[in-house]
Amino acid sequence: MTSSFRLLIASATTVLLLVPSAALGQKLGVAKSTTNSQAASQPGKVWSCTGQYWDPVDVSVGNRGTQVFAGLFHNLYMDSHAMLLSSHDSDPAWPCWTAPAGNEATLQSASAELTDVHVMITEEETSVINERIRRVEKFSSRGLDWVYTYPQLGAGRGVIGVSNDGTTIVASVGNPTTGLNDVLVFGPDSAVPIKTLEVPTGTLWGFDLAADGTHAVFAI
């Protein structure tokens, strides 16, 4: 999934939006969730967003390059775990919204290339070592739309992806009960999985979803 915008993590608490020179002259739509706009006339930094209590750990650009979705790691569990920004904001950027505060940390996030769909897989620590609550969360310019909570507690990496049109969401985490990785497929409008399957046990080192959502590949 490509975009004319690229995101880089500049430091532990800053998100930077950069425009490479090859992207100049490309026309972008206006993000739904903001009234600010800025036309990038030169390659380089457009804006930055710095938080006091969170660390951005995963970022993506969606909705035809107009929205920036950031998954956050809680620093002292005092702030949100996700936020949405407009690609057309002024500098410094101000989030369109932040997700409700809680004890969740981002494992991986992704944005639909062509539509207002953003997804995330998170974990929340429990009092038992290596037992964590895992959730799949779907966002849009409205904020948090729905949450699915895995019935099993687990540990290890979780992965997630979304098709370019936002109609197919695929997530996977390890299931300590079966020793396999549970794969769930969602549509954008409901937290009820439309398909479930299993892939062999092992750490999920790599994952990618085809642009049309028809194929997923796992490196285990």
Secondary structure by P-SEA (a helix, b strand, c coil): ccccbbbbbccccbbbbbbccccccccccccccccbbbbbccccccbbbbbcccccccccccccccbbbbbbccccccccccccccccccccccccccccccccccccccccccccccccccccccccccbbbbbbbbbccccccccccccccccccccccccccccbbbbbbbbccccbbbbbbbccccccccccccccccccccccccccccbbbbcc
